Amino acid sequence: NESIIRSEEITDNVKYLLASKLNGLPGNLQGVLKVLACFGTSTSEQLIGYLSETIEYSAIRDRLDDAISGGFIEKDGKGGFKFVHDKVREAAYNLIPTSDKNQFHYDLGKLLHATCKGKEVGDVQFVIVSQINRGLQLIESHPSLRMEIAELNMKAGNVGLDRSDFVTANSYFSVSLSLLPEDHWNSMYTFCRSLYFSVAKAAYSSANLEKAQKALQKIIDESKCLNEKLDALHLLVTVLVERDAQEQAFTTSFEVLLQLGETIPDSFDKRDARAMVKKTSKILGDISEESMSKMKEVDKKTEYILMFYNHISGVAFFAKPAMVPYFSCRMMQLSMENGISKYSIGSFLNYAGMLCNNKVFRNIEGGCRLGRIVMKTVSSKRFGSCSDQKAKLCFQYYALIAYYSEPFQHCRDMLREGVEAGLGTGDVRYSFLNALNSIRLGLLSGKNLQDLLKETEYYLSMMGKQKDNQTKALMLMFHETISLLISNSEYTAPTIATGSIIPPLQHCFHKALQSFFKSRSERCNHFAEKIMQAAEGGRQHHIFITFYYALNSFKVAEIVHTKKINAVPDQALSAFRAAAEHSKDNFQNKVELLEAELYNRDGENDKAKASYAAAIASARLSKFIHEEGLACEKAALHHKKIGETS
């Protein structure tokens, strides 16, 4: 009874009748149903097509018509076929004796593999390998078959890796590893290097950093020369940074660069930095989008050198900041002399970021201009798809450079794209760095705090799944700040994982911001001064906290009368006037509010009123609702002070 078969609930009695009916079918129809059952509840038309090319199943389409007529299967709307009910599929699968199931799967997979060999079969490859893997115990004593199947599993795993399906990739790589002989590094050297590297990439993208590091270390230990180790060393440094082994990451990069022929000075002072920046600037010349697009393709050795300089520069930013100018300039010089590629073009962004953020030789206009040229070159057709580099490039440009010249909101939107790009390609490190900076810009551009809190919690859940405790600890600081700004109640901070480090300037940034909006002026001044006094690092925090530090100083000056405190607003105003030359969207309202507060302090009431009005209008135009509200509050206090309360 077809209606009973299709019904949602099938009783044990009906199951018995169904099994009896299937057992009574002609052998060739049973055979087709057994094959379909091995593939699950549905089978694609593509797979049916490959089966029809075999001698064994050349008549499969006729049998499918019979199965449809019998009410066992139906078209699935995509050109394929599906069982009308899970229990029908189960009964069909049980036509295969339990003792024969693995052999049946294995034979089916081998048959399909022979038919599809040399063809681009897409997802059918997963089906083939999965079928073969059901019969692995059948080939324990067949070394040549084991190696063939190990290669099939690695190939299927790499397809999963390319599609960012890391769970699938890991499962196939595990099977491939299990099939290797004891002497595999001697007997299958090239294959093992490829397999272990794929294992490491899949493990890294799945947040199994320990497994990734072990696989990479094995490649490094077994490889016969430096060139064969470089890809593994490159990924190893990334893993070490993720594991917060900064010193080991620095040392590894340093040693590789020396082996590649680079000479790195033991120390590098400000005088050295100025001289090298001057030399690099001369080499760079008046570079344009056109001239960059015509630069030659870099050779492979130089590309590796640039990749390791990029690593060591990132680590040095926190560990040895005095060396950052050397690394940045050296990358630029190498690029200008030897050419570029999509993997090395980030060296230009590294240099541009240094120009924007290093106070010794700051050149914001030059840094922003270079950054824009790089991003336009990246988006051109020269490098084809840069999807695997997008997360990193988004971070380098939109988190470290673009906010000086492009609206905060646009930078935030692009950082959020960088988050998704990184997750899609397994670049978890830069995905989460983009997440942190998108929240920072959301907070500083006046995004709805409740929405921002939900977004923060979403990122925290992802970081938890990826076991990225260090970045999670940094995101928890934003969660605390946003929560405190929403509510006056005390915030109970979640436990931060052991070993996670909150950089001092990150801590000061959040505490200064929290204290400002909670009207704790002396506490705000304490933390803000720590950021302002920092010799190196924290430049992104510096530009943002300067505004609140200056506004807060007017309150502090009422308690503590010192030249230092009184000078803060004028110094900040000078900095923001310079910043507004590059982006009125981001900084003009800050200039006008600081001017208004200075006029208010000095008793120039008409100028103060005009500047308050201008600050309100500019903040509204820039969609900085929080700073519009702040300007309104300050204007109201000024009008009250001078007796204009109506």
MILOBA-669604 format. One record per residue (C-alpha): z, x, y; residue in three letters. Coordinates in nm, 3 decimals. Layout:
        w        u        v  code
        Z        X        Y   ALA
...
This chain:
        w        u        v  code
    0.000    0.000    0.000   ASN
   -0.131    0.175    0.311   GLU
    0.108   -0.007    0.547   SER
    0.407    0.113    0.346   ILE
    0.280    0.471    0.347   ILE
    0.243    0.462    0.726   ARG
    0.583    0.304    0.785   SER
    0.856    0.514    0.942   GLU
    1.109    0.470    0.660   GLU
    1.004    0.541    0.303   ILE
    1.257    0.452    0.032   THR
    1.319    0.663   -0.276   ASP
    1.144    0.396   -0.483   ASN
    0.834    0.417   -0.265   VAL
    0.846    0.798   -0.281   LYS
    0.828    0.773   -0.659   TYR
    0.534    0.534   -0.639   LEU
    0.363    0.765   -0.386   LEU
    0.409    1.070   -0.611   ALA
    0.272    0.871   -0.905   SER
   -0.030    0.768   -0.703   LYS
   -0.103    1.126   -0.596   LEU
   -0.067    1.251   -0.953   ASN
   -0.327    0.998   -1.058   GLY
   -0.589    1.122   -0.811   LEU
   -0.893    1.324   -0.921   PRO
   -0.823    1.699   -0.941   GLY
   -1.058    1.794   -0.659   ASN
   -0.891    1.547   -0.420   LEU
   -0.547    1.667   -0.525   GLN
   -0.662    2.022   -0.455   GLY
   -0.760    1.941   -0.098   VAL
   -0.432    1.758   -0.032   LEU
   -0.236    2.055   -0.169   LYS
   -0.425    2.290    0.063   VAL
   -0.364    2.070    0.367   LEU
    0.005    2.043    0.275   ALA
    0.034    2.424    0.280   CYS
   -0.067    2.420    0.650   PHE
    0.194    2.163    0.753   GLY
    0.152    1.810    0.884   THR
   -0.182    1.882    1.055   SER
   -0.485    2.109    1.008   THR
   -0.736    2.210    1.275   SER
   -1.108    2.152    1.249   GLU
   -1.157    2.528    1.294   GLN
   -0.954    2.597    0.981   LEU
   -1.144    2.330    0.786   ILE
   -1.466    2.499    0.895   GLY
   -1.359    2.837    0.757   TYR
   -1.247    2.677    0.430   LEU
   -1.584    2.505    0.395   SER
   -1.750    2.848    0.401   GLU
   -1.577    2.944    0.074   THR
   -1.714    2.864   -0.271   ILE
   -1.383    2.711   -0.376   GLU
   -1.372    2.458   -0.091   TYR
   -1.738    2.416   -0.001   SER
   -1.706    2.039   -0.059   ALA
   -1.385    2.002    0.140   ILE
   -1.535    1.768    0.401   ARG
   -1.637    1.515    0.131   ASP
   -1.285    1.528   -0.012   ARG
   -1.139    1.477    0.336   LEU
   -1.338    1.153    0.366   ASP
   -1.191    1.046    0.032   ASP
   -0.840    1.132    0.151   ALA
   -0.892    0.927    0.466   ILE
   -1.024    0.633    0.263   SER
   -0.720    0.658    0.037   GLY
   -0.488    0.631    0.339   GLY
   -0.331    0.977    0.294   PHE
   -0.463    1.151    0.605   ILE
   -0.626    1.055    0.935   GLU
   -0.804    1.219    1.229   LYS
   -0.558    1.366    1.479   ASP
   -0.760    1.302    1.796   GLY
   -0.836    1.673    1.842   LYS
   -1.104    1.698    1.576   GLY
   -0.855    1.798    1.307   GLY
   -0.670    1.607    1.036   PHE
   -0.306    1.508    0.982   LYS
   -0.102    1.340    0.712   PHE
   -0.018    0.979    0.793   VAL
    0.350    1.051    0.726   HIS
    0.570    1.355    0.665   ASP
    0.666    1.215    0.326   LYS
    0.300    1.198    0.223   VAL
    0.267    1.565    0.311   ARG
    0.586    1.638    0.115   GLU
    0.454    1.453   -0.191   ALA
    0.121    1.635   -0.169   ALA
    0.301    1.971   -0.142   TYR
    0.507    1.885   -0.449   ASN
    0.185    1.861   -0.650   LEU
    0.211    2.241   -0.657   ILE
    0.471    2.347   -0.916   PRO
    0.765    2.524   -0.749   THR
    0.705    2.839   -0.953   SER
    0.345    2.852   -0.830   ASP
    0.397    2.779   -0.458   LYS
    0.416    3.139   -0.332   ASN
    0.111    3.238   -0.537   GLN
   -0.079    2.934   -0.406   PHE
    0.001    3.025   -0.042   HIS
   -0.087    3.389   -0.101   TYR
   -0.420    3.309   -0.268   ASP
   -0.508    3.064    0.008   LEU
   -0.429    3.324    0.276   GLY
   -0.629    3.597    0.102   LYS
   -0.925    3.363    0.061   LEU
   -0.921    3.276    0.432   LEU
   -0.876    3.642    0.527   HIS
   -1.184    3.741    0.325   ALA
   -1.385    3.463    0.491   THR
   -1.268    3.538    0.845   CYS
   -1.274    3.918    0.832   LYS
   -1.446    4.059    1.140   GLY
   -1.443    3.727    1.326   LYS
   -1.249    3.623    1.635   GLU
   -1.047    3.341    1.480   VAL
   -0.779    3.274    1.744   GLY
   -0.472    3.088    1.618   ASP
   -0.615    3.074    1.265   VAL
   -0.502    3.435    1.236   GLN
   -0.139    3.321    1.244   PHE
   -0.209    3.068    0.971   VAL
   -0.376    3.328    0.750   ILE
   -0.099    3.585    0.783   VAL
    0.176    3.325    0.736   SER
    0.014    3.211    0.412   GLN
   -0.015    3.566    0.283   ILE
    0.345    3.644    0.380   ASN
    0.469    3.370    0.147   ARG
    0.360    3.587   -0.145   GLY
    0.488    3.929   -0.041   LEU
    0.700    3.965   -0.354   GLN
    0.379    3.947   -0.556   LEU
    0.248    4.276   -0.415   ILE
    0.557    4.498   -0.436   GLU
    0.383    4.732   -0.680   SER
    0.049    4.741   -0.493   HIS
    0.068    5.003   -0.212   PRO
   -0.287    4.948   -0.087   SER
   -0.233    4.573   -0.057   LEU
    0.100    4.629    0.120   ARG
   -0.069    4.847    0.379   MET
   -0.348    4.595    0.432   GLU
   -0.097    4.316    0.485   ILE
    0.118    4.537    0.712   ALA
   -0.189    4.584    0.933   GLU
   -0.258    4.209    0.934   LEU
    0.100    4.139    1.044   ASN
    0.082    4.397    1.319   MET
   -0.244    4.246    1.443   LYS
   -0.093    3.895    1.443   ALA
    0.218    4.028    1.618   GLY
    0.007    4.187    1.892   ASN
   -0.172    3.856    1.948   VAL
    0.170    3.695    1.992   GLY
    0.271    3.975    2.228   LEU
   -0.043    3.926    2.439   ASP
    0.042    3.556    2.465   ARG
    0.404    3.627    2.560   SER
    0.518    3.458    2.238   ASP
    0.780    3.719    2.169   PHE
    0.961    3.531    1.892   VAL
    0.640    3.507    1.690   THR
    0.554    3.868    1.766   ALA
    0.894    3.991    1.650   ASN
    0.868    3.802    1.321   SER
    0.530    3.952    1.231   TYR
    0.633    4.303    1.335   PHE
    0.944    4.275    1.116   SER
    0.728    4.190    0.815   VAL
    0.495    4.479    0.895   SER
    0.786    4.723    0.912   LEU
    0.924    4.596    0.581   SER
    0.596    4.679    0.405   LEU
    0.580    5.044    0.510   LEU
    0.631    5.316    0.246   PRO
    0.923    5.558    0.280   GLU
    0.699    5.839    0.405   ASP
    0.512    5.617    0.651   HIS
    0.535    5.861    0.943   TRP
    0.354    6.121    0.732   ASN
    0.108    5.896    0.551   SER
    0.038    5.646    0.835   MET
    0.111    5.843    1.154   TYR
   -0.130    5.669    1.395   THR
   -0.052    5.323    1.260   PHE
    0.323    5.386    1.288   CYS
    0.299    5.498    1.649   ARG
    0.117    5.175    1.736   SER
    0.348    4.953    1.531   LEU
    0.673    5.102    1.659   TYR
    0.551    5.076    2.019   PHE
    0.462    4.709    1.968   SER
    0.804    4.655    1.811   VAL
    0.965    4.812    2.117   ALA
    0.766    4.599    2.363   LYS
    0.848    4.276    2.179   ALA
    1.216    4.373    2.151   ALA
    1.235    4.466    2.520   TYR
    1.074    4.138    2.624   SER
    1.321    3.952    2.402   SER
    1.619    4.131    2.562   ALA
    1.697    4.327    2.245   ASN
    1.727    4.652    2.437   LEU
    1.907    4.841    2.163   GLU
    1.629    4.768    1.913   LYS
    1.366    4.863    2.172   ALA
    1.539    5.193    2.247   GLN
    1.568    5.283    1.877   LYS
    1.198    5.214    1.817   ALA
    1.097    5.420    2.120   LEU
    1.325    5.707    2.028   GLN
    1.169    5.712    1.681   LYS
    0.822    5.748    1.837   ILE
    0.946    6.028    2.062   ILE
    1.111    6.210    1.772   ASP
    0.811    6.179    1.539   GLU
    0.524    6.232    1.785   SER
    0.344    6.565    1.764   LYS
    0.275    6.631    2.133   CYS
    0.378    6.515    2.482   LEU
    0.064    6.306    2.538   ASN
    0.149    6.095    2.233   GLU
    0.502    6.037    2.365   LYS
    0.423    5.935    2.724   LEU
    0.386    5.559    2.674   ASP
    0.708    5.551    2.473   ALA
    0.891    5.761    2.734   LEU
    0.763    5.534    3.011   HIS
    0.901    5.223    2.841   LEU
    1.218    5.408    2.741   LEU
    1.303    5.479    3.105   VAL
    1.255    5.109    3.182   THR
    1.492    5.021    2.897   VAL
    1.748    5.277    3.014   LEU
    1.744    5.129    3.364   VAL
    1.795    4.781    3.214   GLU
    2.089    4.916    3.013   ARG
    2.229    5.064    3.337   ASP
    2.195    5.419    3.202   ALA
    2.075    5.540    3.543   GLN
    2.163    5.906    3.494   GLU
    1.980    5.922    3.160   GLN
    1.680    5.743    3.314   ALA
    1.671    5.993    3.601   PHE
    1.704    6.294    3.368   THR
    1.435    6.165    3.132   THR
    1.188    6.105    3.417   SER
    1.273    6.442    3.572   PHE
    1.213    6.630    3.245   GLU
    0.883    6.450    3.178   VAL
    0.756    6.532    3.527   LEU
    0.841    6.900    3.475   LEU
    0.654    6.897    3.143   GLN
    0.355    6.740    3.321   LEU
    0.346    7.035    3.560   GLY
    0.535    6.898    3.861   GLU
    0.779    7.109    4.062   THR
    1.072    6.916    4.206   ILE
    1.313    7.073    4.458   PRO
    1.686    7.080    4.381   ASP
    1.767    6.946    4.728   SER
    1.580    6.780    5.012   PHE
    1.737    6.740    5.356   ASP
    1.628    6.534    5.657   LYS
    1.432    6.821    5.809   ARG
    1.238    6.862    5.485   ASP
    1.180    6.487    5.475   ALA
    1.044    6.471    5.830   ARG
    0.804    6.757    5.760   ALA
    0.679    6.603    5.436   MET
    0.635    6.258    5.592   VAL
    0.437    6.414    5.876   LYS
    0.214    6.596    5.628   LYS
    0.170    6.283    5.415   THR
    0.089    6.072    5.719   SER
   -0.185    6.318    5.811   LYS
   -0.331    6.302    5.459   ILE
   -0.316    5.923    5.463   LEU
   -0.500    5.911    5.794   GLY
   -0.629    5.578    5.919   ASP
   -0.660    5.423    5.575   ILE
   -0.821    5.080    5.554   SER
   -0.886    4.815    5.293   GLU
   -1.245    4.938    5.270   GLU
   -1.155    5.305    5.225   SER
   -0.888    5.220    4.966   MET
   -1.132    5.006    4.769   SER
   -1.369    5.305    4.753   LYS
   -1.110    5.551    4.624   MET
   -1.196    5.698    4.286   LYS
   -1.022    5.599    3.963   GLU
   -0.727    5.826    3.894   VAL
   -0.730    6.046    3.583   ASP
   -0.489    5.958    3.303   LYS
   -0.256    6.257    3.346   LYS
   -0.206    6.189    3.718   THR
   -0.152    5.822    3.643   GLU
    0.134    5.913    3.411   TYR
    0.279    6.147    3.673   ILE
    0.271    5.864    3.928   LEU
    0.432    5.624    3.680   MET
    0.725    5.862    3.620   PHE
    0.760    5.936    3.991   TYR
    0.782    5.563    4.046   ASN
    1.059    5.547    3.785   HIS
    1.257    5.835    3.927   ILE
    1.218    5.705    4.283   SER
    1.362    5.368    4.186   GLY
    1.662    5.528    4.017   VAL
    1.710    5.779    4.300   ALA
    1.731    5.493    4.552   PHE
    2.088    5.441    4.427   PHE
    2.171    5.771    4.255   ALA
    2.012    6.032    4.486   LYS
    1.884    5.856    4.800   PRO
    1.816    6.185    4.983   ALA
    1.541    6.258    4.728   MET
    1.356    5.927    4.775   VAL
    1.138    6.054    5.067   PRO
    1.023    6.346    4.853   TYR
    0.926    6.125    4.561   PHE
    0.754    5.870    4.785   SER
    0.555    6.132    4.974   CYS
    0.460    6.319    4.658   ARG
    0.323    5.998    4.505   MET
    0.114    5.934    4.814   MET
   -0.025    6.287    4.817   GLN
   -0.118    6.267    4.448   LEU
   -0.286    5.929    4.500   SER
   -0.489    6.043    4.800   MET
   -0.601    6.357    4.614   GLU
   -0.668    6.207    4.271   ASN
   -0.744    5.835    4.315   GLY
   -0.579    5.508    4.217   ILE
   -0.552    5.253    3.937   SER
   -0.375    4.920    3.903   LYS
   -0.084    5.108    3.743   TYR
   -0.053    5.365    4.021   SER
   -0.132    5.161    4.332   ILE
    0.236    5.072    4.355   GLY
    0.292    5.427    4.485   SER
    0.141    5.311    4.817   PHE
    0.390    5.024    4.831   LEU
    0.670    5.266    4.752   ASN
    0.569    5.477    5.052   TYR
    0.523    5.170    5.274   ALA
    0.870    5.049    5.180   GLY
    1.016    5.386    5.272   MET
    0.846    5.372    5.614   LEU
    0.996    5.028    5.675   CYS
    1.348    5.097    5.551   ASN
    1.433    5.464    5.607   ASN
    1.599    5.491    5.947   LYS
    1.521    5.864    5.985   VAL
    1.146    5.813    6.024   PHE
    1.110    5.437    6.042   ARG
    0.761    5.307    6.111   ASN
    0.767    4.934    6.042   ILE
    0.422    4.870    6.183   GLU
    0.268    5.144    5.969   GLY
    0.458    5.037    5.658   GLY
    0.363    4.670    5.692   CYS
   -0.001    4.756    5.762   ARG
   -0.021    4.977    5.453   LEU
    0.151    4.712    5.243   GLY
   -0.101    4.446    5.348   ARG
   -0.392    4.675    5.266   ILE
   -0.250    4.740    4.918   VAL
   -0.199    4.372    4.841   MET
   -0.552    4.286    4.957   LYS
   -0.690    4.564    4.737   THR
   -0.491    4.436    4.441   VAL
   -0.626    4.084    4.491   SER
   -0.985    4.214    4.504   SER
   -1.202    4.235    4.193   LYS
   -1.172    4.613    4.163   ARG
   -0.883    4.609    3.916   PHE
   -0.968    4.282    3.744   GLY
   -0.654    4.099    3.637   SER
   -0.329    4.257    3.753   CYS
   -0.112    3.991    3.590   SER
    0.090    4.253    3.403   ASP
    0.170    4.424    3.736   GLN
    0.222    4.115    3.951   LYS
    0.600    4.090    3.912   ALA
    0.649    4.452    4.014   LYS
    0.405    4.439    4.306   LEU
    0.561    4.114    4.433   CYS
    0.901    4.279    4.436   PHE
    0.779    4.597    4.606   GLN
    0.595    4.410    4.881   TYR
    0.772    4.079    4.941   TYR
    1.129    4.198    4.881   ALA
    1.110    4.535    5.058   LEU
    0.828    4.520    5.315   ILE
    0.676    4.182    5.398   ALA
    0.986    4.017    5.548   TYR
    0.943    4.242    5.852   TYR
    0.608    4.080    5.934   SER
    0.556    3.762    5.728   GLU
    0.763    3.441    5.740   PRO
    1.072    3.450    5.520   PHE
    0.963    3.125    5.354   GLN
    0.628    3.269    5.247   HIS
    0.795    3.583    5.112   CYS
    1.035    3.366    4.914   ARG
    0.752    3.159    4.769   ASP
    0.571    3.473    4.656   MET
    0.887    3.617    4.505   LEU
    0.927    3.298    4.302   ARG
    0.570    3.348    4.178   GLU
    0.676    3.698    4.083   GLY
    0.962    3.553    3.877   VAL
    0.722    3.340    3.672   GLU
    0.467    3.622    3.641   ALA
    0.732    3.855    3.503   GLY
    0.861    3.602    3.253   LEU
    0.504    3.535    3.142   GLY
    0.429    3.902    3.072   THR
    0.770    4.008    2.944   GLY
    0.851    4.209    3.258   ASP
    1.207    4.080    3.267   VAL
    1.338    4.354    3.495   ARG
    1.110    4.274    3.789   TYR
    1.121    3.901    3.718   SER
    1.496    3.900    3.776   PHE
    1.476    4.133    4.076   LEU
    1.236    3.882    4.229   ASN
    1.479    3.603    4.144   ALA
    1.764    3.779    4.325   LEU
    1.556    3.838    4.635   ASN
    1.410    3.486    4.639   SER
    1.766    3.349    4.647   ILE
    1.861    3.595    4.920   ARG
    1.569    3.486    5.138   LEU
    1.637    3.122    5.056   GLY
    1.993    3.163    5.181   LEU
    1.887    3.349    5.494   LEU
    1.603    3.111    5.579   SER
    1.822    2.800    5.564   GLY
    1.712    2.638    5.238   LYS
    1.915    2.337    5.124   ASN
    2.230    2.484    4.974   LEU
    2.263    2.231    4.692   GLN
    1.905    2.299    4.584   ASP
    1.964    2.671    4.614   LEU
    2.278    2.645    4.401   LEU
    2.083    2.468    4.124   LYS
    1.814    2.735    4.141   GLU
    2.078    3.006    4.116   THR
    2.229    2.838    3.810   GLU
    1.885    2.818    3.650   TYR
    1.834    3.191    3.699   TYR
    2.185    3.262    3.570   LEU
    2.109    3.073    3.250   SER
    1.791    3.278    3.199   MET
    1.977    3.602    3.263   MET
    2.239    3.494    3.012   GLY
    1.974    3.428    2.748   LYS
    1.822    3.769    2.817   GLN
    2.169    3.930    2.805   LYS
    2.102    4.094    3.141   ASP
    2.466    4.121    3.245   ASN
    2.404    4.357    3.537   GLN
    2.156    4.134    3.719   THR
    2.363    3.831    3.624   LYS
    2.662    3.987    3.797   ALA
    2.455    4.027    4.116   LEU
    2.332    3.668    4.093   MET
    2.690    3.548    4.050   LEU
    2.763    3.693    4.394   MET
    2.499    3.461    4.541   PHE
    2.642    3.173    4.339   HIS
    2.984    3.244    4.489   GLU
    2.851    3.268    4.846   THR
    2.645    2.948    4.822   ILE
    2.933    2.759    4.655   SER
    3.176    2.864    4.928   LEU
    2.933    2.763    5.202   LEU
    2.899    2.418    5.043   ILE
    3.271    2.358    4.989   SER
    3.594    2.457    5.159   ASN
    3.774    2.471    4.825   SER
    3.854    2.800    4.657   GLU
    3.587    2.946    4.431   TYR
    3.679    3.042    4.077   THR
    3.450    3.329    3.990   ALA
    3.315    3.343    3.634   PRO
    3.410    3.649    3.433   THR
    3.168    3.935    3.492   ILE
    3.066    4.118    3.175   ALA
    3.237    4.449    3.106   THR
    3.031    4.741    3.236   GLY
    2.853    4.538    3.505   SER
    2.867    4.707    3.843   ILE
    2.850    4.537    4.181   ILE
    2.717    4.795    4.431   PRO
    2.960    4.825    4.725   PRO
    2.701    4.724    4.984   LEU
    2.609    4.412    4.784   GLN
    2.977    4.319    4.779   HIS
    3.013    4.381    5.154   CYS
    2.700    4.177    5.233   PHE
    2.834    3.868    5.058   HIS
    3.188    3.903    5.190   LYS
    3.062    3.948    5.547   ALA
    2.837    3.642    5.520   LEU
    3.110    3.428    5.364   GLN
    3.361    3.538    5.628   SER
    3.124    3.465    5.916   PHE
    3.058    3.107    5.815   PHE
    3.428    3.054    5.735   LYS
    3.515    3.179    6.088   SER
    3.716    3.475    5.961   ARG
    3.601    3.710    6.235   SER
    3.810    4.018    6.164   GLU
    3.730    4.005    5.791   ARG
    3.360    3.960    5.870   CYS
    3.373    4.260    6.105   ASN
    3.541    4.473    5.837   HIS
    3.271    4.416    5.575   PHE
    2.977    4.418    5.817   ALA
    3.080    4.755    5.957   GLU
    3.072    4.907    5.609   LYS
    2.705    4.807    5.581   ILE
    2.621    4.927    5.930   MET
    2.784    5.264    5.866   GLN
    2.608    5.327    5.535   ALA
    2.409    5.649    5.562   ALA
    2.146    5.551    5.306   GLU
    2.059    5.244    5.102   GLY
    2.131    4.883    5.184   GLY
    1.855    4.860    5.446   ARG
    1.761    4.507    5.338   GLN
    2.124    4.403    5.390   HIS
    2.136    4.590    5.721   HIS
    1.863    4.395    5.900   ILE
    2.005    4.059    5.791   PHE
    2.373    4.122    5.846   ILE
    2.314    4.275    6.191   THR
    2.260    3.927    6.340   PHE
    2.588    3.787    6.211   TYR
    2.772    4.110    6.286   TYR
    2.661    4.089    6.649   ALA
    2.749    3.720    6.690   LEU
    3.086    3.781    6.524   ASN
    3.157    4.074    6.759   SER
    3.197    3.834    7.052   PHE
    3.496    3.678    6.873   LYS
    3.638    4.014    6.768   VAL
    3.608    4.138    7.128   ALA
    3.852    3.864    7.232   GLU
    4.112    4.031    7.008   ILE
    4.016    4.399    7.013   VAL
    3.876    4.539    7.338   HIS
    3.686    4.857    7.252   THR
    3.361    5.013    7.370   LYS
    3.238    5.010    7.011   LYS
    3.280    4.635    6.972   ILE
    3.137    4.558    7.315   ASN
    2.829    4.768    7.239   ALA
    2.743    4.585    6.915   VAL
    2.550    4.289    7.070   PRO
    2.336    4.512    7.292   ASP
    2.249    4.740    6.999   GLN
    2.162    4.441    6.782   ALA
    1.954    4.283    7.058   LEU
    1.753    4.603    7.091   SER
    1.692    4.609    6.714   ALA
    1.582    4.245    6.702   PHE
    1.352    4.278    7.003   ARG
    1.175    4.554    6.811   ALA
    1.170    4.341    6.495   ALA
    1.032    4.041    6.684   ALA
    0.730    4.247    6.785   GLU
    0.630    4.238    6.418   HIS
    0.741    3.882    6.340   SER
    0.843    3.626    6.599   LYS
    0.873    3.374    6.315   ASP
    1.165    3.561    6.163   ASN
    1.338    3.727    6.457   PHE
    1.259    3.561    6.794   GLN
    1.532    3.299    6.762   ASN
    1.784    3.576    6.694   LYS
    1.676    3.762    7.009   VAL
    1.720    3.449    7.220   GLU
    2.060    3.355    7.075   LEU
    2.197    3.705    7.127   LEU
    2.062    3.702    7.484   GLU
    2.231    3.367    7.540   ALA
    2.565    3.495    7.410   GLU
    2.542    3.804    7.632   LEU
    2.461    3.592    7.937   TYR
    2.752    3.366    7.846   ASN
    2.985    3.664    7.819   ARG
    2.871    3.802    8.152   ASP
    2.894    3.468    8.334   GLY
    2.519    3.426    8.395   GLU
    2.532    3.057    8.315   ASN
    2.180    2.946    8.410   ASP
    2.022    3.224    8.206   LYS
    2.259    3.143    7.920   ALA
    2.156    2.776    7.917   LYS
    1.787    2.865    7.919   ALA
    1.832    3.117    7.637   SER
    2.035    2.875    7.423   TYR
    1.760    2.615    7.463   ALA
    1.497    2.874    7.371   ALA
    1.699    2.985    7.065   ALA
    1.729    2.625    6.942   ILE
    1.355    2.566    6.990   ALA
    1.258    2.893    6.817   SER
    1.487    2.832    6.519   ALA
    1.344    2.481    6.482   ARG
    0.989    2.616    6.500   LEU
    1.070    2.874    6.229   SER
    1.241    2.603    6.018   LYS
    1.569    2.796    6.017   PHE
    1.783    2.484    6.018   ILE
    2.106    2.678    5.969   HIS
    2.037    2.900    6.270   GLU
    1.921    2.600    6.473   GLU
    2.260    2.445    6.400   GLY
    2.433    2.770    6.490   LEU
    2.248    2.788    6.823   ALA
    2.338    2.424    6.896   CYS
    2.704    2.497    6.826   GLU
    2.705    2.803    7.052   LYS
    2.523    2.611    7.327   ALA
    2.776    2.329    7.306   ALA
    3.065    2.574    7.338   LEU
    2.898    2.729    7.643   HIS
    2.849    2.391    7.812   HIS
    3.210    2.302    7.740   LYS
    3.323    2.634    7.885   LYS
    3.144    2.569    8.215   ILE
    3.257    2.207    8.230   GLY
    2.928    2.040    8.139   GLU
    3.057    1.803    7.872   THR
    2.842    1.495    7.935   SER
